[in-house]
Amino acid sequence: MGIEPPVMVWRRMEDVLCHRHNRWPGQQRDVDLSDHSKVVQANKVHRRLIRKLGRSRVVPAFAAAQEIVDEWVDRRGYRTEYDRRMHRFHGLEWKVSLDDPTILISKYPQTIGLTRLLAVPYWKSLALENPHGSPAFVEEVRRTVEPQYTWDRYSRYRYYEPLVRWFLDEREHLRDPPWWQRPVELDAFAADEGHEIRQVAQVNGLELCQPS
């Protein structure tokens, strides 16, 4: 028997655990999630978001949430739930390599909780409408993502808390979108040529003037 070639397996972003066996498969080792019901529940929420909102809306929200949670953890900021899960995996005096799968697993529930708030239009609009911090939005962050979270819209030595920074950038993007996302205004046919514009067609979200 010869050496078997490696098998490449393509997985979707939500295919991170086996619900049948309560395990998180990894390249190094599989991780037992029997004592981590919040991780399992987070994956169910992840799948439900994709079913209800669509992959095109959830994927960018998930990517943004990952970056925010990574920054919280790296800067030793809002990591209450992360530390709690790592303690459960490894004990109070834990020390693991940077590629240990429990790091990603311990971030996952926070990441999905934040993905929900960035993807669901209701919650996203609350934060966008109030730069000083919507009380309802902040309370939902504390309830579903990080119990110690505080909205701080002011920079510290030009550094903004990453969730606030994301909404500031998003608000600026909506106010001044890139040129390729701006509405195009097309000139109507010249009036002296006897044309009248009577119909406006919606094509790809742009108003195209059509002569009758």
Buried (B, 14 or more C-beta within 10 A) or exposed (E): EEEEEEEEEEEEEBEBBBEEEBBBBBEEEEBEBEEBEBBBEBBEBBBEBBEEBEBEBBBEBBBBBBEBBBBBBEEEBBBBBBBEBBEEBBEEEEEEEEEBBBBBBBBBBBBBBBBBBBBBEEBBEBBBEBEEBBEEBBEBBBEBBBEEBEBEBEEEEEEBBBBBBBBBEBBEEEEEEEEEEEEEEEEEEEEEEEEEEEEEEEEEEEEEBEEE
